[in-house]
Amino acid sequence: MSATLYHVHDPMCSWCWAFRPAWDALFDALQGGALTVVPLLGGLAPDSDVPMPEAMARQLQATWRQIQQSVPGTRFDFAFWSDNVPRRSTWIACRAVIAAEQLGVPERRMTDAIQQAYYLEARNPSDADVLIELATRLGLPEASFAAALQAPATRARFDDHRRQVQDLGVRGFPSLVLQRTDGERRPIPIDFSGPDSMLRAIAALD
């Protein structure tokens, strides 16, 4: 039995977007080793058709600005807030990642497509039609993906992700949790600047 590194995230989590370069570097550094990497979609906010309250929209825009100051190089297209009707609804984007994976597209590719559309193209991944378009860009048949996005099996798989996240005791995204071969679980501190400190923490606990 190998040790497992759980990566808990949400495609519409802005801090997860800021973490993406460091995560990609960490993921690449772990390839070929004995560690099993398991992505888990935590789900920030359930499905909703209600427009986001103005106060929340202002708060999230302030968070984007904070991230730009805290994690240099992180880009956001603030036109999102004027070009869309934002909703506090991320579960559908999480299910889109699962649906795409079930149809053969790796989790990281669909996650990247959603993040690029949201943060750099001012598209709204809370909308099913946006997610369907992104999936077709990745080569998936429109009808198959649209069906998978709403399928009971996809919803059940996402429910399982959220149960695992709760079992891990994760309260914020992104999070990394290492489960050792003896079953002990330890959080790995997130480092937005690069993979080195995370690799050292993993090596110390593995």
N, C-alpha and C positions, 0 to 999 in steps of 0.2 A: 504494500500500500504506500503510495507516495503522498507527500504533503500537498495541501491544496491552498492556493491563494484565491480568495474571493474578491472580485472587483464589483462593488455595488455602485450603481450609477443610474441616471435617468437622462435620456437624450435631450430633454428640455431643461436640464439643470445647468445654469450658467457657470457655476463653479466647476462642474464636470467638463464643460467646454474649455475652461481655463486650464484644467488639469490634462487635457488631451495630449499636448506635446510630451509632457513628462511621462504620462501613461504609455504612450506609443513607444517611447525609448525604453521604459521598463519592460514592457511586453516583449519587445525585440530582444532585450538582453537575457530574458528568461527562456527564450526558445532553445530547444535542444537539451534542456536540463531535466531533472527529475520532478520538478515542481509542476503540478497540474493547475492551470489557470481557469477559473470558472467565473464568467460574468453573470451578475444578477441584476435584474431591473427592479429597482425599488419602488418606483412610482410615486412621484411627488404629490399629484393631485388627481382625483377621480374625474370621470367624464362629466362634462358640464357644457350646456349651451348658454349659460349666463355670462354676459359681458363682464370682464374683470372690473372691479371697483376702481375708480380713478386713483384713490389713495394707494392701492396695491400696485397699480401701474407705475405710479411715481416712485414707489419704494423699489420696484424691480429695476427701473431705469437708474436709480441711484446705486443699486448693487452692481449693475454693469459698469458704471463709472468707477466704483470702488475696485472692481476686479481689474480694470485697465491700469489703475495706479498700483495695485498690489502684485499683479502678474504681468510685467511688461511684455508687449507683443501680442496680447490678447485683443482680438478685433471684434467689434460689434457694429451692425448696421442699425442705427437708431431709427431709421425710416420705418422699421417694423411697427413702431408705436403709432405712427400716423397712417400707415398704409393698410392696417388690419384692424379688426375688432378683437383685441386680445381676450382670451378666456383662461381661467385658471384650470387647465385641463391637460394633463400629460399622460394619462394612462393609455390613451389611444396610440401615442407615439411609442410607448413601451411595447404594446401589443404588435405594432408594425415591425419592430425589430424581431420579435419572436416569429411572426408570420413569415417574414422574409427568410429567416433562418430555416424554417420548416420547408421552404421551397428551394433551399440550396444556396442562399446568399449568406455569407458569414456575418455574425453579429456585428463585428467592427465595421463592415462596409455599410450596412444600413444605418447604424448609429452615426457614422461619419456623414452620410448623405443628409440625414435629418439635421444634424448640427450645422452643416454648411448652409442648408436652406434657411434655417431659422436665424442664425447669427450673422451670416454674410450676405444673404439674398433677401432678407426681410419677408420670408414666407412664413406661414402659420402652420406648424405641424399638429396643431389641435384639430385641423380640418382633414377629414378622410381623403378628400380629392387631392390635396397636396401630397399626402403619404403615398397614394396610389401612383401619382405621377413620378415621385422619387423612385418607387419600386420598378416602374417600367424603364426608367433611366438605367437601372442596374440589370436590365434584361429579363425581368420577370413578366409573365403574361398578366395583363391588366385584370382580367376576369378572375383568374386564379388567386391573385394577391387580394383583390377586393373581398373575395369569399373567405380567404384565410384570415383576413383582418378582423372579421366579425364572427368567426367560427367558434363554437363552444370549446373545442380543443385548445385554441389559442388563448381564450380567456382562462381556461383551467390551468394552462401552463404558466400564465402570468400570475395567477393566484398562488401557484406553487413558488414562484420566485419571491413573491412578497412574504410568504410564510417563512421561507429560508432566511430572508433578510431580518425578519422579526426574531427568529431563533438565534441569529448571530448577535443580536443586541445592537444592531446598527441604528443610529438616530439621525445621521446626516449623510449627504452625498457630496462628493465621492467619498467612499470608504474602502479600505483594504483590510481584510482579515485573513491571517494565516492560520490554517488548521494543521497542526503537526501530525506526524504519523501516530502519536499516542492519543490523538483526539483533542489535545489541548488547543484552545483558540486564543490568539493574541492579535490585537489591532496593530497594523503597520502605519506609523505616522505618515500622512500625506505630505509630499514635498513638491510644490509646484515648479521649483527651479530645475529639476532634473531627477534622474533615477538613482544617483549614487547613494544617497542616504537610505533610500528604501531598499536597495540591494543589500546594504550592510545590515539593516534591521532584519531582513529576511534570512540572511546567512546566519545571524546570531541566534535566531529562533528555530531554524529548520533542523 
